[in-house]
Amino acid sequence: MGRRDALLAIDQGTTSSRAIVFALDGTILALAREPLPQIYPAPGEVEHDPEAIWSGTLKVARAALAEAEAKGARVAAIGITNQRETALLWDRASGRPLGNAIVWQDRRTAQICARLKADGAEAMVAERTGLVLDPYFSATKFAWLLDRTEGARARAEAGELAAGTVDSFLVWRLTGGRRHVTDATNASRTSLYDIAANAWDSELARLFRVPAAVLPEVLDSAAFFGETQAEHFGRPLPILGVAGDQQAATIGEACIARGDVKATYGTGAFLVLNTGEEIVRSTRRLLSTIAWRLEGRTTYALEGSIFVAGAAIQWLRDELGALRDAAESEALAAGLASNAGVYLVPAFAGLGAPHWDPHARGTVVGLTRGSGRAALARAALEAVAYQSAELLAAMAADGVAPRSLRVDGGMVVNGWLCQFLADILAMPVERPAIVETTAFGAAALAGLEAGLFASLQDIAARWRLERRFAPGLDAAERERLLAGWSDAVARAKGR
Ligand code: ADP
């Protein structure tokens, strides 16, 4: 094989750091993965050790590069995609973090958010950022980190400290502290960024008590983020693409036109709908966010998430012992003629959009003496489809109705689930040949900046369909199932 151009994607996720080298046609040339330990200091709190994020990322990037180059690939550039919203604070002089990273799931700043809501700040935050006022986003996590260390605020004001999301921290480390930057998609998840003006907002900075001096410079998603120090990979490599994981997946799924929508079904599920150059303000409390910014032009998206998707399958396997492995859910579900009225609402952590009920809890309805583990497995898979239907209905109500859904993530190997999704959504569900869409999206952004791809259209042309699931359920049956789900949700809601 002759030497061929390739791109390295670094996918720094919540539970693992991965590196994948792609050929320009999307073929995977090398892949390395390293688990990332979770730290749970108290109920509702989740942290990561920044040094573990760094060492794991460096290790997998080196391994993937070495493997691909041994096969004759020539890596031209790096793209980074990352777990979003997770917040870090570090010392600019020493590069040392001030404490652990506060992970997106962490709820420790719920009180701060409640106080800001009581003060009436929510409407302004929603208007500027497109987000709800919630501990999920980075701003209150930055503030918490600054408050926790004696003297940190004064040092921050003096410009001695840097704050950032995971992408920003990795670029800082990879460039030997020469670059403190982020991209517009990551910035749009902090609650400090005005998504219409495309700039940090000083009023938001005051509200959340995060000094502007700690924030990174915001670049397009395809841009020169910096050059890695030679010591890391044996030679300097340019970092030319950065995007948050769900945005990268949206590019990887080639959802580049208004109305295109993708869903990633993993532990949780994330639906992202491209709304083009328009910021659609949701009436159903979906998030408005930046899909990407290229050459200074911003494409926006509506986003909805399902807190518990594959996690319900894990629950059936690990807590109930009802499944040998996740894959068994497929045959069990397919073995039943119907759900026989059994619904599982996996509101283990409350319900997200469009319900937003933090007090809802997991509920099973419709059990009879004959209901067994197959009924529960089927109900757990069906729940993913019903929640997707609710989110797509909310998107349609907000004015952008998609015609088909592109899917990826660990759950979509389950063909029964994909077919049921198509049936309940009453639209085709498309499963791509390359399921590593998140990493490919990051690589694609880097390839765009490197000039290896001509345009987003050129990237999208590399998307290949593996299988299309056509809807096949009659409308009356679909309505009956959705009504059964609504009834179950009503019972799961808190009071
Ligand atoms: P994440 O990136 O969120 O960690 P993945 O995309 O790797 O997750 O997907 C893993 C999830 O997919 C797990 O929750 C697992 O239970 C679920 N899963 C894996 N295989 C199947 C399957 N065949 N059917 C249903 N769910 C599955």
Boltz pocket constraint, residues with backbone or C-beta under 6 A from the ligand:
constraints:
  - pocket:
      binder: B
      contacts: [[A, 13], [A, 15], [A, 265], [A, 266], [A, 267], [A, 268], [A, 309], [A, 310], [A, 311], [A, 312], [A, 313], [A, 314], [A, 326], [A, 327], [A, 328], [A, 329], [A, 330], [A, 409], [A, 410], [A, 411], [A, 413], [A, 414]]
      max_distance: 6.0
